Amino acid sequence: MARVISVFLPLWPIDRRQRQAGTAPSAEGPLIIAGRAGSRRVVTAACPAAQDLGLRPGMAVARAQALVPDLRIEPDDGAADARALERLALWLLQRVAPIVAVDPPDGIVIDSTGADHLHGGEAPMLEALAGKLALSGITARLAIADSWGAAHALARWGAGTVTIVPPGGADAALAPLPLEALRLPAAMAAGLRVLGFASIGDLMDQPRAPLTRRFGDLLCRRLDQARGYVRKPIAPLRPEGLIEIRRGFAEPIAAPETIARNIGKLVVRLCGALAAKGLGARRLDLLCSRIDNRTETLRVGLAVPQRDPARLTRLLCDRIVTLDPGLGIEIMTLTATIAEPLSPRQASTLLNEGAPDLSGLIDTLSNRLGPRAVFRFAPVASEVPERATIRIPPLAEPTPVAPDLGAWPNHWPRPARLLPRPEPIETMALLPDHPPRWILWRGIRRHVQCADGPERIFGEWWKREAEAQAVRDYFRIEDETGARYWIFRQGDGEDSATGSHRWFLHGVFG
């Protein structure tokens, strides 16, 4: 079943200008964008501070100036907004899914069918997307549903910032929304309200013939598009200079063997085009256009630039099982969405062999398990254990850090397994500087046979004020079965300002 994401940017003209100027929202006072509506000069967008003062899009600029004398006014620049929106869509094309299109003037639509597994599921995918946009200073509302119309309506009229409609649940989600969510002309929505229709749910079970006679075919078409009965194709955005190979078929194909054979032919042509430009592919997108106007997609990523036809063909063919050819595929398009310079190099010499190439294994695992499932750790200049490492791509060069800060302390051993977050335990200790006599962790009491510590770790005061006096006292303990644990007390055991004095288990030694 198709899945479509609608990204609604309600403050896009404001966000674009503030990002371009490098200023924080409302840093210099309320801001509005002024445009023309006929002979009138009206507000086309208003920042949150201006909206809090009662200014709204559509209001006359003269009235807005009367209400807020120190108002900042900038002219509307729809062309610049459109260009920036297209650049944002291209940015999402490289990070989310192969099919991304602009939904002007303030939206982007993404066909995420089959791409959610690369991000750990739909909820993590939308959460990560919303987080990236927020960190970029962009206000966004997101919705995912079975159709473009449903996602568009819920992103603009839904209750939450992120809305996830389960497959088959579009009707229930659309029913309470107002008629304007169907992208109807204002006069048509007003006419429907005169007849007693207040929401989309009121229209779902009505006879079509009377509605079509009175309002034309637009009303029923919009309703069918929102409910997924009529599919609206998404024309994917393609940047200039993108290396793309296209192949059409006189007769639709559907057999996996035929699809695999044609993938091999496309890859050979694509690698030739990459070699001519001295590039290697870092991400490949395969778009399969079916005869029913639906597009199936495959996306594979690579750890390093590649243009080896055998390797690229194998990675794509491993994913054929996820394709649904339907009644047949009539066009296949292979695109190098991300390409980087790749120059020939000598793999080995007569004197020594080159380092083993792990990129093939990493590519296979990443495309089967997801790119986030394969990583390695790099040291960070921090004494706090959970901050001392970060995840980086498997073949990425770690960021150099100071040797005395970037490595874990060698005078105190560290556990082989660090828990994702410290887990609270119950203990009993004779004195503040003494290790506990026993611990109760996950419902099991463990008696301490021997212990070593404490190792005191201070908070990083430069990160936040709460850590200025915070300390942790770590102990290594061993229970009666020989299992060894890494526990700590939050605080120095005497001064309450240093921590809560609660005990936690943070790691397990191998």
C-alpha positions in Angstrom: 0.0 0.0 0.0 1.2 3.5 -0.9 2.4 5.8 1.9 2.7 9.5 1.4 4.2 12.2 3.6 3.0 15.8 3.4 5.3 18.5 4.9 3.5 21.7 5.6 5.5 24.8 6.3 3.1 27.4 7.7 5.7 30.1 8.2 7.9 29.4 5.2 8.4 33.0 4.0 9.3 34.1 7.5 11.5 31.1 8.2 13.4 31.6 4.9 14.2 35.2 5.6 15.3 34.6 9.1 17.5 31.7 8.1 19.0 33.8 5.4 19.6 36.7 7.7 20.9 34.4 10.5 18.6 35.9 13.1 16.5 34.3 15.8 12.7 34.5 15.4 11.4 37.9 16.4 14.9 39.0 17.4 14.3 42.5 16.0 10.6 42.8 16.7 7.4 41.4 15.0 7.8 40.8 11.2 5.2 40.5 8.5 5.4 39.9 4.7 3.4 42.3 2.6 2.0 41.5 -0.8 -0.7 42.6 -3.3 -4.2 41.4 -3.5 -5.6 43.4 -6.4 -5.1 47.0 -5.5 -4.9 46.3 -1.8 -1.7 45.8 0.2 -2.2 42.8 2.5 -0.3 40.7 5.0 0.7 37.4 3.3 2.7 35.9 6.3 3.3 36.9 9.9 5.8 35.6 12.4 4.6 34.1 15.7 5.2 37.3 17.6 3.1 39.2 15.2 0.4 36.6 15.4 0.4 36.9 19.1 -0.4 40.6 18.7 -3.4 39.8 16.5 -2.0 40.1 13.0 -3.1 37.5 10.5 -2.5 36.8 6.8 -5.1 38.6 4.7 -5.2 41.6 7.0 -4.6 45.0 5.4 -1.1 46.3 6.0 -2.4 49.7 7.1 -4.5 48.1 9.8 -1.5 46.0 10.9 0.6 49.1 11.2 -2.0 50.8 13.2 -2.2 47.9 15.7 1.6 47.5 16.0 3.5 50.8 15.3 7.0 49.2 15.5 6.1 46.5 13.0 8.8 45.3 10.5 7.5 44.9 7.0 9.3 43.1 4.1 8.0 42.8 0.6 6.7 39.5 -0.7 9.2 37.6 -2.9 7.3 34.5 -4.1 10.1 33.6 -6.6 12.8 33.4 -3.9 10.4 31.4 -1.7 9.8 28.9 -4.5 13.5 28.5 -5.2 14.3 28.0 -1.6 11.5 25.5 -1.3 12.9 23.5 -4.2 16.3 23.5 -2.6 14.7 22.1 0.6 12.9 19.4 -1.4 16.2 18.4 -3.0 17.8 18.2 0.5 14.9 15.9 1.6 15.4 13.8 -1.6 18.8 12.8 -0.5 17.8 11.9 3.1 14.3 10.5 3.2 12.9 8.8 0.0 13.5 8.7 -3.8 10.3 10.5 -4.8 10.0 14.1 -3.5 8.1 16.9 -5.1 7.3 20.5 -4.2 3.7 21.2 -3.1 3.6 25.0 -3.6 3.5 27.5 -2.1 4.2 26.1 1.4 4.6 22.4 1.2 6.6 19.3 0.1 5.2 15.9 -0.7 7.2 12.7 -0.3 6.2 9.2 -1.5 7.7 7.1 1.3 6.4 3.7 0.1 9.0 1.1 1.1 11.5 3.7 2.5 10.4 3.6 6.2 12.5 0.6 7.0 15.7 2.6 6.2 14.8 4.9 9.1 13.6 2.3 11.6 9.9 2.7 10.9 7.4 5.5 10.1 7.4 7.0 13.6 11.2 7.4 13.9 11.3 8.6 10.3 8.8 11.4 10.9 10.4 12.2 14.3 13.9 12.5 12.7 12.5 14.6 9.8 10.7 17.0 12.2 13.8 17.3 14.3 16.1 18.1 11.4 13.7 20.8 10.2 13.3 22.3 13.7 17.1 22.4 14.1 17.3 24.3 10.8 14.9 26.9 12.1 11.9 25.7 10.0 8.4 25.4 11.5 6.8 22.3 10.0 3.7 20.1 10.5 3.9 16.5 9.1 1.4 13.9 8.2 1.6 10.4 6.6 -1.3 8.6 5.1 -2.3 6.3 2.2 -2.8 9.2 -0.2 -1.5 12.6 -1.1 -4.9 14.2 -0.5 -5.3 12.7 3.0 -1.7 13.6 4.1 -2.1 17.1 2.7 -5.4 17.7 4.6 -4.1 16.2 7.9 -0.8 18.2 7.8 -2.7 21.5 7.5 -5.9 20.7 9.5 -4.9 17.9 11.8 -4.6 18.2 15.6 -0.9 17.4 16.1 2.4 18.5 14.8 3.1 15.0 13.5 0.2 12.8 12.4 0.5 9.1 11.5 -2.6 7.5 9.9 -2.4 3.7 9.9 -2.9 2.0 6.6 -6.6 1.9 5.8 -7.5 4.5 8.4 -7.8 7.6 6.1 -11.6 7.8 6.3 -11.7 7.9 10.1 -8.9 10.5 10.2 -10.5 12.7 7.5 -14.1 12.6 8.8 -13.8 15.4 11.5 -11.8 17.8 9.3 -13.5 20.9 7.8 -14.5 21.1 4.1 -11.5 23.4 3.4 -9.2 20.5 4.0 -10.3 19.1 0.6 -8.7 22.1 -1.2 -12.1 23.4 -2.4 -12.7 26.9 -3.6 -14.1 29.2 -0.8 -17.4 29.7 -2.7 -17.9 25.9 -3.0 -17.2 25.3 0.7 -19.7 28.1 1.6 -22.3 26.6 -0.7 -21.9 23.2 1.0 -22.3 24.7 4.4 -25.6 26.3 3.3 -26.8 22.8 2.5 -25.8 21.6 6.0 -22.4 19.9 5.3 -19.9 20.9 7.9 -17.1 18.3 7.7 -15.6 15.8 5.3 -17.4 13.0 7.0 -20.8 14.5 6.1 -19.9 14.1 2.4 -18.6 10.5 2.4 -21.9 8.7 2.2 -23.8 11.2 0.1 -25.0 10.3 -3.4 -22.6 11.6 -6.0 -25.0 12.6 -8.7 -26.7 15.5 -6.9 -23.3 16.9 -5.7 -21.8 16.7 -9.1 -24.8 18.4 -10.8 -24.6 21.3 -8.3 -20.9 21.7 -7.8 -19.2 20.0 -10.7 -16.8 17.1 -10.7 -14.1 18.9 -8.6 -15.8 18.1 -5.3 -16.0 14.3 -5.9 -12.6 14.2 -7.4 -11.0 15.9 -4.4 -12.9 13.6 -2.1 -11.8 10.5 -4.0 -8.2 11.7 -4.0 -8.2 12.2 -0.2 -9.8 8.7 0.4 -7.3 7.1 -1.9 -9.8 5.9 -4.6 -8.2 8.1 -7.2 -4.4 8.3 -7.2 -2.7 11.6 -7.9 0.8 10.9 -9.3 3.8 12.6 -7.8 6.2 13.9 -10.4 9.6 13.4 -8.7 11.9 16.4 -8.4 15.2 16.0 -10.3 18.2 18.4 -9.8 20.2 19.7 -12.7 23.1 17.4 -13.7 21.6 14.3 -12.0 22.9 11.1 -13.6 19.8 9.1 -14.6 19.3 6.1 -16.9 15.8 5.3 -18.2 14.5 2.2 -20.0 11.0 1.7 -21.4 9.4 -1.6 -22.3 7.1 -2.4 -25.2 5.4 -5.0 -23.0 5.2 -4.6 -19.2 7.5 -6.9 -17.2 6.7 -8.5 -13.9 8.9 -11.6 -13.4 11.7 -11.2 -10.9 14.2 -12.7 -13.3 13.3 -10.2 -16.0 13.5 -7.3 -13.6 16.9 -8.4 -12.4 18.2 -8.7 -15.9 17.1 -5.2 -16.8 18.5 -3.8 -13.6 21.9 -5.2 -14.7 21.6 -3.5 -18.0 20.7 -0.2 -16.3 23.6 -0.5 -13.9 26.1 -1.0 -16.7 24.9 2.1 -18.5 24.9 4.1 -15.2 28.4 3.1 -14.3 29.6 4.2 -17.8 28.0 7.6 -17.3 29.6 7.8 -13.8 33.1 6.8 -15.1 32.8 9.5 -17.9 32.5 12.1 -15.2 35.0 10.6 -12.7 32.2 9.9 -10.1 31.1 7.1 -8.0 27.6 6.4 -6.6 26.9 6.8 -2.9 23.1 6.3 -3.3 21.1 4.7 -6.0 17.3 5.0 -6.5 15.4 2.7 -8.8 12.0 3.9 -9.8 9.6 1.4 -11.5 6.6 2.9 -13.1 3.7 0.5 -13.3 0.9 0.5 -15.8 -1.6 1.5 -13.1 0.1 4.9 -12.7 1.9 3.8 -9.5 5.6 4.0 -8.9 7.6 1.4 -6.9 11.0 2.4 -5.5 14.2 0.9 -4.3 16.9 2.8 -2.6 20.4 1.5 -1.7 23.2 3.3 -0.1 27.0 2.7 -0.2 29.6 3.3 2.4 32.1 4.7 -0.2 31.7 5.8 -3.8 31.4 2.9 -6.1 30.9 2.2 -9.8 31.4 -1.6 -9.9 28.5 -3.0 -11.9 28.6 -6.4 -10.2 28.4 -4.9 -6.7 25.7 -2.4 -7.5 23.6 -5.0 -9.4 23.8 -7.4 -6.5 22.7 -4.8 -4.0 19.7 -3.8 -6.1 18.7 -7.3 -6.9 18.8 -8.3 -3.2 15.8 -5.9 -2.8 13.7 -7.1 -5.7 11.5 -9.1 -3.2 10.2 -5.8 -1.8 9.0 -4.6 -5.2 5.3 -5.1 -6.1 5.2 -5.1 -9.9 1.4 -5.3 -10.0 0.1 -5.9 -13.5 3.5 -5.0 -14.9 6.3 -2.4 -15.0 6.5 -0.2 -18.2 9.4 2.1 -17.3 12.5 1.6 -15.1 14.6 4.6 -14.1 18.0 4.2 -12.2 19.4 7.4 -10.6 22.6 8.1 -8.8 21.0 10.4 -6.3 24.3 11.1 -4.5 27.5 10.9 -6.5 31.0 11.8 -5.3 34.4 12.0 -7.0 36.1 8.6 -7.5 39.5 8.3 -9.1 41.2 5.0 -9.9 43.6 3.7 -7.3 46.0 0.7 -7.0 44.6 -1.9 -4.7 47.9 -3.6 -3.8 51.6 -3.8 -4.8 54.2 -6.5 -5.0 55.6 -5.5 -1.7 52.5 -5.5 0.4 48.8 -6.2 0.0 46.3 -3.5 0.5 44.0 -3.2 3.5 40.9 -5.5 3.3 37.9 -3.9 1.6 35.0 -4.0 4.1 32.8 -1.7 2.1 31.0 -4.6 0.4 30.0 -6.2 3.7 29.0 -2.9 5.1 26.8 -2.1 2.1 25.1 -5.5 2.3 24.4 -5.2 6.0 23.3 -1.5 5.8 20.8 -2.1 3.0 19.3 -5.2 4.8 19.2 -3.8 8.4 19.1 -0.1 7.7 21.9 2.5 7.6 21.6 3.3 11.3 22.1 -0.4 12.3 25.8 -0.4 11.2 28.2 2.0 12.8 31.3 2.2 14.9 32.3 4.3 17.9 34.6 7.3 18.0 36.0 8.9 21.2 34.8 12.3 22.3 36.5 14.7 24.7 34.3 14.0 27.7 34.9 12.2 31.1 31.1 11.5 31.5 30.8 7.8 30.3 27.7 8.2 28.2 29.1 11.2 26.4 32.6 9.8 25.8 31.7 8.1 22.5 29.6 8.9 19.5 28.4 6.7 16.6 29.9 7.4 13.2 29.6 5.7 9.8 31.6 2.5 9.6 34.3 3.8 7.2 34.3 7.4 8.3 37.4 9.0 9.7 37.0 9.8 13.4 37.3 13.4 14.4 40.7 14.0 16.1 40.6 14.9 19.7 43.1 15.6 22.4 44.8 12.3 23.5 44.3 13.0 27.1 40.6 13.7 26.7 39.5 11.6 23.6 40.3 8.2 25.1 38.7 6.7 28.2 40.9 6.8 31.3 43.3 3.9 31.4 43.8 4.0 35.1 40.2 2.7 35.7 38.8 -0.1 33.7 35.6 0.4 31.8 32.8 -2.2 31.3 32.5 -4.0 28.0 28.7 -3.2 27.9 27.4 0.2 28.8 23.6 0.4 29.3 21.7 2.8 27.1 20.8 4.7 30.2 21.7 4.1 33.9 19.1 1.9 35.7 18.1 2.6 39.3 19.0 0.0 41.9 18.4 -0.5 45.6 21.5 -0.8 47.8 22.9 -0.6 51.3 26.3 0.9 52.1 27.9 1.4 55.5 29.6 4.7 54.8 29.5 7.3 51.9 32.9 6.2 50.6 32.2 2.5 51.0 30.7 0.2 48.3 27.3 -1.3 48.9 26.9 -4.7 50.6 24.2 -5.8 48.2 22.3 -4.4 45.2 18.7 -5.1 44.0 18.6 -4.9 40.2 15.7 -6.0 38.0 14.1 -7.7 40.9 17.1 -9.9 41.8 19.2 -9.3 45.0 23.0 -9.7 44.4 25.4 -9.9 47.3 28.6 -8.0 46.8 31.7 -10.2 47.4 34.4 -7.7 46.5 34.5 -4.1 45.2 36.9 -1.4 44.0 36.4 2.4 44.1 35.2 5.0 44.3 36.2 6.8 41.1 34.8 10.3 41.2 33.6 11.9 38.0 32.5 15.5 38.0 29.8 17.2 36.0 30.6 19.3 32.9 29.8 22.7 34.2 30.2 24.3 30.8 27.3 22.4 29.4 24.6 23.5 31.9 24.4 25.1 35.3 22.9 22.0 37.0 26.2 20.2 36.5 28.4 22.8 38.2 28.4 20.9 41.5 27.2 17.4 40.3 29.5 14.4 41.0 29.2 10.7 40.6 31.1 8.0 42.6 31.6 4.8 40.5 32.4 1.4 42.0 33.3 -1.9 40.4 31.6 -4.8 42.2 31.5 -8.6 41.9 28.6 -10.7 43.2 28.6 -14.3 44.4 28.3 -15.7 40.9 31.3 -13.9 39.6 29.4 -11.3 37.6 30.9 -7.9 37.7 28.9 -4.6 37.5 29.7 -0.9 37.2 27.5 1.1 39.6 27.5 4.7 40.8 26.0 7.0 43.4 24.7 10.3 42.2 26.3 12.8 44.6 29.1 12.6 47.1 27.0 11.0 49.9 27.0 14.1 52.1 26.0 17.3 50.2 22.6 17.2 48.6 23.6 19.9 46.1 26.0 17.4 44.4 23.2 14.9 43.5 20.2 12.9 44.7 22.4 10.2 46.4 20.5 7.5 44.5 22.3 4.5 43.2 22.4 3.4 39.6 23.8 0.5 37.5 25.6 1.8 34.4 27.4 -1.1 32.9 28.3 -4.8 32.9 31.9 -6.2 32.6 32.4 -9.1 30.2 
